[in-house]
């Protein structure tokens, strides 16, 4: 036991430096003015960005629901296949993640632009051009595409470890496919669903790259926070306050 504690020590140091210290700094700057005195004015100023926060949560929820509706059947299909097929299908799910996040988003820009591939195909077929990029739909599409593996993998991990004898016992007792799914598979897969929801919703609600590239610069809460630290309106105290509000909101959700 003592040896285990010693080997865990480097990880504790890592967590302290890269997790607790940054959180403490965010908390400190949230309640501090540029003069270094205690204040709550940062939160009063942050209140004017509530519409952007609501919009971010709304789009993040839509993306999370879509990822669940798409990811659960995919994870279920993968878990039902043979062992060799599972390895191949998991590889296909994870393969896009090997590419840089920005490159994947740039690819969608090429597809969705007014003169992009999709509209060129529509024009070739004699159909009118459709406004695809710089819309909320494009932002949600980018979120779903980039974060879908984070929904599939936790659900697949739970489903593949499920005791198949429970399903066989239910079928032997006369349960049909719907009852087996409702009474056994779905309840046992809830930990994977909840994990997937967390892993998708958290980055979706705080994203700023996707909204900037596919949403025409629509200012979601992630974009506003990023602008406070790196933009012309440099104000790390307001940025820290917005970050703290977002963390509390995510924790509540």
ABEGO torsion letter per residue (X at the ends): XAAAAAAAAAAAAAAAAAAAAAAAAAAAAAABBAAGBBBAAAAAAAAAAAAAAAAAAAAAAAAAAAAAAAAAAAAAAAAABBAAAAAAAAAAAAAAAABBAAAAAAAAAAAABAABAAAAAAAAAGBBBBBABGBAAAAAAAAAAAAAAAAAAAAAAAAAABBAAAAAAAAAAGBBAAAAAAAAAAAAAAAAAAAAAAAAAAAAAABAAAAAAAAGGBBBAAAAAAAAAABABBBAAAAAAAAAAAAAAAAAX
